[in-house]
Amino acid sequence: MKKVGLIINPVAGMGGKVGLKGTDGPEVVEKARAMGARPEAAAKAVLALQPLLKIKGEIELVTCLGEMGEDTARHCSFEPELISGISEKTTAEDTEKAAKEMVEMGVDLLLFVGGDGTARNIFNAIGDNSSMAALGVPAGVKIHSAVYATSPRNAGELAMQFLKEAGLPVRRSEVMDIDEDAFREGRLSARLYGYLQVPCSGELMQHLKIGGAETEESVLDAIAENVVEKMEKDVVYIIGPGSTIGPIMKKLGLDNTLLGVDVVKNGRLLAGDVNEKQILDLIEGEIVKIIVTVIGGQGYIFGRGNQQISAEVIKKAGKDNIIVVATREKIFSLEYERLLVDTGDEEVNQVLCGYMRIITGYNEELMYRVSC
């Protein structure tokens, strides 16, 4: 019988919709709560555990007390073995202590739910040389690391494959993290911390986020010219983050929040660096369009770094009012020929699946498949 470890960072991702760009540190968590943020990691852990119910009788689930795993496991009808001596404070130290204990218990696969900070905690605990496989369930705001599945449900599917099918390969995958304080100031400072042994299977794993390699100003300017020319009167535009989108704001003569979300109407900035609630207030009763770009190397258009543009916001705009912009180089560098969405709402994800137009230049477009 295989042993599966489960560690949940219950505050992971809480800063996304309220525009805090992460939840590293207790002060930021408290600020997120004060701004109305709600925990989402447990719901994503449920999605990851559901595929494992098919092999429930063939695995033993080991987890921590309360919000760090026990509550979710029992909600999914598992009777988990609980690690002793781990508090319910859900600190980084608790995560690391739990991971070390799971190594000693001989766990075959560790499922951890969080973001890049959680991945760092797991790496700190088990290091490069552990033979234990680990797999991230994406729940954070900033997920640059290549140790995460493309979605919570795909994490569960991959875990099931790994536990059932002998010989499913593992690979050393990068654990990356950024300086959140610098990120909130609009500066991206990322570094490699190490590697984890991660099961891999085709399109179920995301790839390492690649910084914008394209610096061809003429291409980005052409994309911006195309978008600005087609902007409509009395329509509210939600402008997502990213260096590809920056030239659009520049062409409008407006200040741009490189790593945040801005809202524009009739060539005027309604609000900058907004959170989900602010967006919903601004678009009430309005015709809405959303402009987003593609994360290089991964292919995400929603659910990575732009959680302020939530499933609720997307529903109010509608799929037909989503404008995706990217250079051809960025699109053609994607290893698998598809874009990804992970909005946290399965119904919205399914609506977004299919084919979507991508503006790649002046009067230049590509049709590209979107997967969940």
VMD Tcl script that draws the C-alpha trace (Angstrom):
set ca {
  {0.00 0.00 0.00}
  {1.36 3.42 -1.03}
  {1.65 6.33 1.39}
  {0.59 9.81 0.28}
  {1.49 12.89 2.29}
  {-0.69 16.01 2.23}
  {0.38 19.46 3.42}
  {-1.86 22.48 2.84}
  {-0.83 26.09 3.23}
  {-4.32 27.40 4.09}
  {-3.46 31.06 3.44}
  {-1.89 30.43 0.02}
  {-3.36 32.62 -2.69}
  {-5.35 34.87 -0.35}
  {-3.47 37.96 -1.49}
  {-4.27 37.47 -5.18}
  {-7.80 38.80 -5.57}
  {-7.15 41.72 -3.20}
  {-4.08 42.72 -5.22}
  {-1.38 41.98 -2.62}
  {0.60 39.77 -5.03}
  {1.35 37.14 -2.37}
  {0.84 36.19 1.28}
  {4.37 35.67 2.56}
  {4.50 36.77 6.19}
  {1.82 37.09 8.91}
  {1.46 40.85 8.46}
  {0.49 40.42 4.80}
  {-1.96 37.63 5.69}
  {-3.67 39.87 8.25}
  {-3.82 42.71 5.73}
  {-5.39 40.35 3.18}
  {-8.02 39.26 5.70}
  {-8.79 42.88 6.57}
  {-9.34 43.56 2.86}
  {-11.90 40.77 2.67}
  {-9.71 37.97 1.29}
  {-11.04 34.45 1.71}
  {-9.02 31.22 2.01}
  {-9.06 29.20 -1.22}
  {-6.35 26.57 -0.74}
  {-8.66 24.01 0.90}
  {-11.06 24.09 -2.06}
  {-8.17 23.49 -4.43}
  {-6.93 20.63 -2.25}
  {-10.39 19.04 -2.54}
  {-10.10 19.12 -6.35}
  {-6.71 17.41 -6.11}
  {-7.95 14.69 -3.74}
  {-11.04 13.79 -5.75}
  {-9.19 11.71 -8.40}
  {-7.48 9.78 -5.58}
  {-10.85 8.56 -4.34}
  {-10.71 6.07 -7.23}
  {-7.79 4.34 -5.49}
  {-8.76 5.17 -1.91}
  {-8.43 1.55 -0.80}
  {-4.89 1.32 -2.17}
  {-3.34 4.30 -0.38}
  {-2.71 5.59 3.13}
  {-3.09 9.35 3.53}
  {-0.77 11.06 6.01}
  {-1.40 14.68 6.92}
  {-1.34 17.40 9.59}
  {-3.93 18.66 12.06}
  {-6.77 20.96 11.13}
  {-6.41 23.36 8.21}
  {-3.05 21.94 7.18}
  {-4.71 18.81 5.86}
  {-6.94 16.93 8.28}
  {-10.11 18.97 7.70}
  {-9.89 18.64 3.92}
  {-8.98 14.95 4.03}
  {-11.99 14.11 6.20}
  {-14.22 16.27 3.99}
  {-13.14 14.02 1.09}
  {-14.00 10.85 3.10}
  {-10.39 9.89 3.91}
  {-9.43 8.68 7.39}
  {-5.91 10.12 7.54}
  {-3.01 9.24 9.75}
  {-2.04 12.43 11.60}
  {1.50 13.57 12.23}
  {2.08 14.27 15.90}
  {3.89 17.32 17.20}
  {2.81 19.68 14.40}
  {0.86 22.73 15.53}
  {-2.14 24.22 13.73}
  {-0.44 27.61 13.35}
  {0.41 26.81 9.71}
  {3.75 28.59 9.77}
  {6.64 27.89 7.39}
  {8.33 26.03 10.23}
  {5.28 23.77 10.63}
  {5.34 22.97 6.91}
  {9.04 22.11 7.00}
  {8.70 19.99 10.14}
  {5.78 18.07 8.62}
  {7.69 17.42 5.38}
  {10.72 16.09 7.29}
  {8.46 13.80 9.28}
  {6.92 12.45 6.08}
  {10.37 11.62 4.71}
  {11.09 9.60 7.87}
  {7.73 7.83 7.53}
  {8.62 6.65 4.03}
  {5.89 8.56 2.20}
  {5.89 7.69 -1.52}
  {4.44 10.99 -2.73}
  {4.04 14.33 -0.98}
  {1.20 16.52 -2.26}
  {1.64 20.12 -1.12}
  {-0.90 22.87 -1.72}
  {0.39 26.42 -2.03}
  {2.61 28.67 -4.10}
  {6.31 29.31 -4.56}
  {6.83 30.06 -0.87}
  {5.36 26.67 0.05}
  {7.56 24.96 -2.55}
  {10.58 26.63 -0.93}
  {9.50 25.29 2.47}
  {9.24 21.76 1.06}
  {12.64 22.08 -0.57}
  {14.17 23.40 2.67}
  {12.85 20.33 4.45}
  {13.73 17.53 2.04}
  {16.47 19.02 -0.14}
  {17.84 17.96 -3.50}
  {18.75 14.45 -2.50}
  {15.50 13.07 -1.12}
  {14.15 10.06 -2.97}
  {10.61 11.04 -2.00}
  {8.58 12.40 -4.92}
  {6.76 15.68 -4.38}
  {4.03 17.38 -6.38}
  {2.61 20.88 -6.06}
  {-1.09 21.66 -6.18}
  {-1.28 25.27 -7.46}
  {-2.98 27.60 -4.98}
  {-0.62 30.57 -4.69}
  {-0.50 33.97 -6.35}
  {2.94 33.74 -7.92}
  {3.80 30.30 -9.25}
  {7.08 30.46 -11.11}
  {8.27 27.00 -10.02}
  {8.11 23.97 -12.31}
  {7.05 21.65 -9.46}
  {3.32 22.39 -9.88}
  {0.68 20.66 -11.96}
  {-1.23 22.81 -14.43}
  {-4.34 22.77 -12.20}
  {-5.46 21.26 -8.88}
  {-7.48 18.55 -10.61}
  {-4.56 17.67 -12.88}
  {-2.36 17.37 -9.79}
  {-4.74 14.70 -8.52}
  {-4.81 12.91 -11.87}
  {-1.02 12.90 -12.04}
  {-0.75 11.70 -8.44}
  {-3.10 8.82 -9.24}
  {-1.05 7.87 -12.30}
  {2.16 7.96 -10.30}
  {0.75 5.81 -7.51}
  {-0.94 3.28 -9.81}
  {1.37 2.97 -12.79}
  {4.78 1.45 -12.20}
  {7.57 3.28 -13.94}
  {5.98 6.73 -14.29}
  {9.11 8.90 -14.49}
  {10.21 11.60 -12.08}
  {12.39 14.57 -12.95}
  {14.32 17.19 -11.03}
  {12.23 20.33 -11.36}
  {13.05 23.90 -10.36}
  {11.89 25.59 -7.16}
  {11.77 29.33 -7.83}
  {10.60 32.23 -5.70}
  {10.54 35.98 -5.91}
  {11.00 38.85 -3.48}
  {7.38 39.79 -2.68}
  {8.29 43.25 -1.35}
  {10.08 44.05 -4.62}
  {7.16 42.51 -6.54}
  {4.68 44.86 -4.84}
  {6.88 47.77 -5.93}
  {6.75 46.60 -9.55}
  {10.19 44.95 -9.64}
  {10.60 41.27 -10.47}
  {13.48 39.59 -8.64}
  {13.39 35.79 -8.92}
  {15.98 33.17 -8.02}
  {16.45 29.43 -8.15}
  {16.46 27.75 -4.73}
  {16.87 24.12 -5.72}
  {15.12 21.10 -7.18}
  {12.47 18.59 -6.15}
  {11.83 15.11 -7.57}
  {8.51 15.54 -9.37}
  {6.44 12.94 -11.28}
  {5.92 14.03 -14.86}
  {3.41 13.09 -17.48}
  {2.88 15.12 -20.65}
  {0.66 18.16 -20.36}
  {-0.29 17.75 -16.68}
  {2.78 19.64 -15.40}
  {3.42 23.34 -15.90}
  {6.81 24.64 -16.95}
  {9.23 27.11 -15.48}
  {8.05 30.68 -15.98}
  {10.27 32.46 -18.50}
  {10.87 36.17 -18.18}
  {10.08 38.34 -21.17}
  {12.91 37.63 -23.57}
  {11.31 39.58 -26.35}
  {12.53 43.13 -26.40}
  {11.56 43.95 -29.99}
  {9.93 47.29 -29.41}
  {8.45 47.36 -32.90}
  {6.49 44.12 -32.31}
  {5.15 45.26 -28.96}
  {4.33 48.67 -30.39}
  {2.44 47.04 -33.26}
  {0.38 44.95 -30.81}
  {-0.38 48.07 -28.78}
  {-1.36 50.04 -31.90}
  {-3.76 47.26 -32.91}
  {-5.42 47.12 -29.49}
  {-5.71 50.89 -28.97}
  {-7.18 51.48 -32.45}
  {-9.94 48.98 -31.73}
  {-10.83 50.25 -28.26}
  {-14.51 51.22 -28.12}
  {-16.19 54.25 -26.60}
  {-17.92 53.78 -23.22}
  {-16.42 50.30 -22.74}
  {-14.50 49.56 -19.53}
  {-11.19 47.82 -20.18}
  {-9.54 45.70 -17.49}
  {-5.83 45.78 -18.27}
  {-3.85 42.83 -16.90}
  {-0.19 42.74 -15.84}
  {2.85 42.04 -17.99}
  {5.53 43.70 -20.08}
  {3.65 42.86 -23.29}
  {0.70 44.95 -22.11}
  {2.76 47.91 -20.86}
  {3.05 49.49 -24.35}
  {-0.77 49.59 -24.60}
  {-0.96 51.83 -21.55}
  {1.98 53.87 -22.82}
  {0.22 54.46 -26.14}
  {-2.84 55.61 -24.21}
  {-0.61 58.04 -22.31}
  {-1.46 56.40 -18.98}
  {0.60 55.13 -16.06}
  {0.94 51.36 -16.08}
  {1.06 48.95 -13.13}
  {3.51 46.42 -14.57}
  {2.65 43.68 -12.08}
  {-0.90 44.73 -11.24}
  {-4.26 45.35 -12.88}
  {-5.52 48.73 -14.15}
  {-8.99 49.82 -15.31}
  {-9.50 52.21 -18.24}
  {-12.53 53.84 -19.91}
  {-12.59 56.31 -22.81}
  {-8.83 56.74 -22.65}
  {-8.94 57.65 -18.95}
  {-7.47 55.66 -16.05}
  {-10.35 54.88 -13.68}
  {-8.13 53.13 -11.13}
  {-4.67 51.58 -10.95}
  {-3.38 48.43 -9.24}
  {-6.90 47.30 -8.34}
  {-8.11 44.22 -6.47}
  {-11.08 41.98 -7.31}
  {-13.62 43.95 -5.26}
  {-12.54 47.23 -6.81}
  {-12.86 45.73 -10.29}
  {-16.35 44.39 -9.58}
  {-17.43 47.79 -8.26}
  {-16.01 49.60 -11.30}
  {-17.64 47.32 -13.88}
  {-21.11 47.18 -12.32}
  {-23.61 47.91 -15.09}
  {-20.85 48.48 -17.67}
  {-19.83 46.81 -20.92}
  {-16.51 45.16 -20.08}
  {-13.50 43.84 -21.95}
  {-10.41 42.18 -20.48}
  {-6.90 42.48 -21.94}
  {-4.38 39.85 -20.80}
  {-1.15 38.34 -22.04}
  {0.42 34.89 -21.92}
  {2.94 33.85 -19.27}
  {6.10 32.87 -21.13}
  {7.11 29.23 -20.86}
  {3.85 28.23 -19.15}
  {1.03 29.50 -21.33}
  {-1.34 30.73 -18.61}
  {-3.71 33.57 -19.43}
  {-5.68 33.42 -16.16}
  {-4.79 32.16 -12.69}
  {-1.10 33.07 -12.44}
  {-0.29 36.55 -11.13}
  {-3.59 38.07 -12.27}
  {-6.06 36.54 -9.78}
  {-7.62 39.98 -9.33}
  {-9.29 39.19 -12.67}
  {-11.28 36.48 -10.95}
  {-13.83 33.99 -12.24}
  {-16.59 36.42 -11.18}
  {-14.98 39.21 -13.20}
  {-14.56 36.93 -16.22}
  {-18.23 35.91 -16.04}
  {-19.33 39.53 -16.12}
  {-17.18 40.21 -19.20}
  {-17.82 36.98 -21.10}
  {-15.41 34.92 -23.19}
  {-16.06 36.96 -26.35}
  {-14.81 40.10 -24.56}
  {-11.39 38.70 -23.63}
  {-8.48 40.09 -25.64}
  {-5.26 38.07 -25.50}
  {-2.00 39.67 -26.69}
  {1.40 38.03 -27.11}
  {4.33 37.98 -29.51}
  {4.63 35.06 -31.89}
  {7.98 34.19 -30.31}
  {6.34 33.77 -26.92}
  {3.55 31.60 -28.36}
  {5.79 29.39 -30.48}
  {8.16 28.83 -27.54}
  {5.43 27.05 -25.55}
  {6.39 23.39 -25.31}
  {2.80 22.16 -25.65}
  {0.66 23.88 -28.22}
  {-2.01 25.25 -25.90}
  {-2.84 28.05 -23.49}
  {-3.90 27.36 -19.91}
  {-6.49 28.72 -17.48}
  {-6.85 28.05 -13.75}
  {-9.48 30.48 -12.44}
  {-10.48 28.41 -9.42}
  {-13.95 27.90 -10.91}
  {-14.36 24.72 -12.96}
  {-17.39 26.03 -14.87}
  {-15.53 29.18 -15.93}
  {-12.49 27.10 -16.89}
  {-14.67 24.96 -19.15}
  {-16.25 28.02 -20.77}
  {-12.78 29.36 -21.58}
  {-11.64 26.08 -23.12}
  {-11.61 25.78 -26.88}
  {-9.95 28.20 -29.28}
  {-9.13 31.85 -28.69}
  {-7.67 34.61 -30.85}
  {-4.29 36.05 -29.90}
  {-3.20 39.45 -31.22}
  {0.45 39.07 -32.26}
  {1.02 42.28 -34.25}
  {-0.74 44.98 -36.24}
  {-3.72 43.23 -37.87}
  {-2.02 39.91 -37.12}
  {-3.72 37.17 -35.14}
  {-3.32 33.50 -34.27}
  {-5.98 31.00 -33.21}
  {-4.77 28.92 -30.27}
  {-6.26 26.14 -28.18}
  {-7.07 26.82 -24.51}
  {-6.96 23.92 -22.05}
  {-7.99 23.69 -18.38}
}
mol new
graphics top color blue
foreach p $ca { graphics top sphere $p radius 0.5 }
foreach p [lrange $ca 0 end-1] q [lrange $ca 1 end] { graphics top cylinder $p $q radius 0.2 }
display resetview
